[in-house]
Amino acid sequence: MNDISAAVAPRPETEPANASLVYVVEQFLYRDADLLDQWRLHEWLDYFDPAGQYLIPSTDLPEGDPSTDLFLVQDDRFLLEQRVNSLLTRAAHAEYPHSRTRRMLSNIQVHLRTDGGLDVTANFAVFRMRSGALDTYIGQYRHHLIRHERLGYRFLVRKAVLDLDTLRPHGKVSVIL
């Protein structure tokens, strides 16, 4: 397992955060979800550290290692910015006009890391409505957050592990989870 995989897996050296820190992280995640649902993607990019990664493992290997296994999405900050720019143009046919999305988060758990960061897990459901169809993505977020002076926190790793066994009916993830 490499550093990225280890960064978001619960580890024995982490300890649960206190209630006030959990509240702060919950508010951070709710703002994150709201920006995505409103398609304010350039603002949302501010939530990513320049060294940050956005990961979605394949549905058949949810515990995969991004250095050795195929991922649905494996973007560094540069590729993520390219993805955002593409999604905001007419060239992104799967998302023009933009889908409507609604995100639900639950069971948010925060653990303090020995390096000062946070390991955060949260269950999610992302509902995507487009052309009369509803697609639902269900899974668990496994984030590694680091402190940021202005925003409170930033993503060093944003990992969305899908509980789906296949990506039906469209066979892809065209929105940011």
Secondary structure, DSSP 4 states (H G I P E B T S, - for coil): --HHHHHTS--TT-EEPPHHHHHHHHHHHHHHHHHHHTT-HHHHHTTEEEEEEEEEE-TT-TT--TTTS-EEEEEEHHHHHHHHHHHTSTT-GGGSSPPEEEEEEEEEEEEE-TTS-EEEEEEEEEEEEETTEEEEEEEEEEEEEEEETTTEEEEEEEEEEE--SS-TTT-S--S--
